[in-house]
Amino acid sequence: MSPAPPPTSDPLFDPLLEAIADYVVQPPPFSAEALQTARDCLWDSLGCGLLALTEPRCVALLGPVVPGATLSGGARVPGTDWELDPVTAAFNIGTLIRWLDYNDTWLAAEWGHPSDNFGGLLAVADYLARGRATLPRGVSRPPAPLTIGVLLAAAIQAYEIQGVLALENAFNRVGLDHVLLVRIATTALITRLLGGTRRQVLDALSNAWIDGGALRTYRHAPNTGSRKSWAAGDATRRGVQLALWTLAGEMGYPTALTTPRWGFQDVVLGGRPIVLARPLGCYVMENILFKVAFPVEFHAQTAVEAAIQLHPQVAPRLADVARIRIETQEAAVRIISKTGPLRNPADRDHCLQFAVAVALLQGTLTADHYHEPAALDPRVERLRDLMEVVEEPRYSRDYLDPDKRSIANAVQVFFRDGNATPRVEVEYPLGHRRRRAEALPLLREKFVRNAGAVMPAETVARLLELWNRSEQLDALPVDRFLADFCPSRAPAPDDPPARRR
């Protein structure tokens, strides 16, 4: 008998895939600032998800795929009584977090919301931590309880992968939606969370890139629609599914990015390489942007803040307004500057002019303003018609400056008698790293409001107290942590999850 051939070594994967896998398997130490910010991101994301349970259109998409097909001991969906398989739970949680466009944000050449990854992370971590459900093929029970500290470390890594890829790779310029980066980051971290090896992380990542990306059609006129509110839930769900398939033995594709003609770079980017603009660490988590005050697309945050400052001068003189000038960054001009009819709430919360008009008129901006009848106020449309939106080149430069990362806007209102308000400029939004100390008390108030929409006040108060105890929080098993977010009573058959307490 001839001797057996020598074992073959693992094939070389694309360098970018190798770099991500190395980071996932052996991350560097994280800063204390990154760890604390990750805690704040977790709480804020859950609060955004709970508030979304008050939206009937959101709730209509949630729950098991087949009514009644729940899983005893499965992953739970905060604010509801559902226990689901981790793939379906990831969609549910991710969709809740993203629905109101109120969760944290990352802006660069590509944009996105890294907290979307909490959909997959929370679903899988709770599923593993509960330990009562049968595990999928290839997945073994974790040797130690999965704690919030473990979850936060994974979140820092997911944020970093998505955010650093976004620094210099503008998928939006070829018509793809940023949620493809949610799928990439979720796939990598879930594969590792499920016990996957470095090679399995590589295999899963290659499949995530081969999936390609969703078109941005649903984010832009004339097709802006509610898919933009569940697209990230779909992406984090897909990441969990790819990870599970990989653990079950599905193969990977080493040159998924660079293969001539058939690889992602040639097919999608016309041959341009995908780059990592900086070493992977915890830069993104340290610099993440919180939406503290307004549920609106982030490029409009500082414009709304400026308009609110002008409200006392403008509201009494609405009939005298002749012209409104908004100076902004190139990205805002391209994404959210809209004229003409706005067809639905998704269209309105991605319209710079609509948001500024409401802020000038009302002195505030809430999710209710995107819905009828408030959205049909003729005064809002009149103000929109009087607006001019122009790019300020300095704002565009500072937007991409890694040491500034500003998202500046300026608003000025001109009256028929020749007078004008001051030009109000806001360079850094309230949730920016440079205004973090100012924002954190308001971030906690935001959580109290959001969670209080569907949870008893005593439960919200208990959770807020835990937020302030970082060591106790980090040591808490994920399943015990999520238990406080889930009702205990059995719901009536006609009791919608958004109303359960």
Disulfide bonds with the S-S distance in Angstrom:
none
